[in-house]
Amino acid sequence: MKVEDIARMLYMTVRAYAATVVNWEYREWEKLFDYERRDAVREVKFFLKDPKRDVETYHHAWMARQIMNGWTYDKEFDPAAKKHHYLKNFRELPLEYQFKDHLFKSAIDILLNTLKIPLEDIDLEYEE
């Protein structure tokens, strides 16, 4: 199993949640920008490298990356101006967004623990 396949599957899970529960628009995997697919793969790899990490730790790592790339906080999301409304403490995020991250992490845990997919059977290489 390839890490991109896992990222695609988990993205589709989150997309279903977004469409049915919170009415967010998530494009199909194939229509994502390259950086969006890379971010999904990066999130999977983050948890696969240490499955004990939690979503709050991931969010802080994501924020650090965004800030290093010139993004700043604003109440409104504006990718052209590199402004993001989620550049704040994880616990300050809307519960719907926190749940999305927990859903993603839980799906990884299911793969590893319930389906018993060994880490060594996952190809972590990804063509960026």
C-alpha positions in Angstrom: 0.0 0.0 0.0 1.3 3.4 -0.9 1.1 6.5 1.4 -0.7 8.4 -1.4 -3.4 5.7 -1.5 -3.9 6.1 2.3 -4.0 9.9 2.0 -6.5 9.6 -0.8 -8.7 7.2 1.2 -8.6 9.4 4.3 -9.2 12.5 2.3 -12.3 10.9 0.9 -13.5 10.0 4.4 -13.1 13.6 5.5 -14.7 14.8 2.3 -17.8 12.6 3.1 -17.9 14.1 6.6 -17.6 17.6 5.2 -20.4 17.1 2.7 -22.9 15.5 5.0 -22.3 17.0 8.4 -20.9 20.5 8.1 -21.7 21.4 4.5 -18.1 22.3 3.5 -17.1 21.9 -0.1 -14.2 19.5 -0.7 -13.1 18.9 -4.2 -12.4 15.4 -5.5 -8.9 14.1 -4.9 -8.1 14.4 -8.6 -9.1 18.0 -8.7 -6.9 19.1 -5.7 -3.9 21.3 -6.2 -0.6 19.6 -5.9 0.1 21.3 -2.6 -3.2 20.0 -1.2 -2.3 16.4 -2.1 1.2 16.9 -0.6 -0.4 18.2 2.6 -2.6 15.2 2.9 0.3 12.8 2.3 2.4 14.8 4.8 -0.3 14.4 7.4 -0.4 10.7 6.9 3.4 10.4 7.1 3.4 12.5 10.3 1.2 10.0 12.0 2.7 6.9 10.5 6.2 7.9 11.7 4.9 8.1 15.2 1.3 6.8 15.7 1.2 8.0 19.3 1.3 11.7 18.1 -2.0 13.5 18.5 -3.9 15.9 16.3 -3.0 18.9 18.4 0.7 18.2 17.8 0.1 17.8 14.1 -1.8 21.2 14.0 1.1 22.9 15.6 3.5 21.4 13.1 1.2 22.5 10.3 1.0 26.0 11.7 4.8 26.2 12.0 5.1 25.2 8.3 2.5 27.8 7.2 4.2 30.6 9.1 7.6 29.6 7.7 6.0 29.9 4.3 4.8 33.4 5.0 1.2 32.8 6.1 -0.4 34.9 8.8 -3.6 34.7 10.8 -6.7 36.5 9.6 -10.4 36.0 10.4 -11.0 35.2 6.7 -9.2 32.6 4.5 -7.4 34.3 1.6 -4.8 32.1 -0.1 -3.7 34.9 -2.5 -2.7 37.0 0.5 -1.5 34.0 2.5 -4.0 34.6 5.3 -5.5 31.7 7.2 -8.3 31.6 9.7 -7.0 28.4 11.3 -3.6 29.7 12.3 -4.4 29.6 15.9 -4.3 27.2 18.8 -6.0 23.9 18.0 -8.4 24.2 21.0 -9.6 27.5 19.7 -10.6 26.0 16.3 -14.3 25.3 15.7 -15.3 21.9 17.0 -16.3 20.8 13.5 -12.7 21.4 12.3 -11.2 19.6 15.4 -13.5 16.7 14.7 -12.2 16.5 11.1 -8.6 16.1 12.3 -9.7 13.5 14.9 -11.5 11.6 12.1 -8.4 11.6 9.9 -6.2 10.4 12.8 -8.7 7.8 13.9 -8.8 6.3 10.3 -5.0 6.0 10.4 -5.3 4.2 13.8 -7.9 1.8 12.3 -5.6 1.0 9.4 -2.7 0.2 11.8 -4.5 -1.4 14.7 -7.7 -2.9 13.5 -6.8 -3.9 10.0 -3.3 -4.7 11.3 -1.5 -3.2 8.3 2.2 -3.3 9.3 4.1 0.0 8.9 6.8 -1.9 6.9 4.1 -2.7 4.3 3.4 0.9 3.6 5.5 2.6 0.9 6.3 6.0 2.3 7.8 7.3 -0.9 5.8 10.0 -2.6 6.5 11.8 -5.9 6.1 15.5 -5.2 
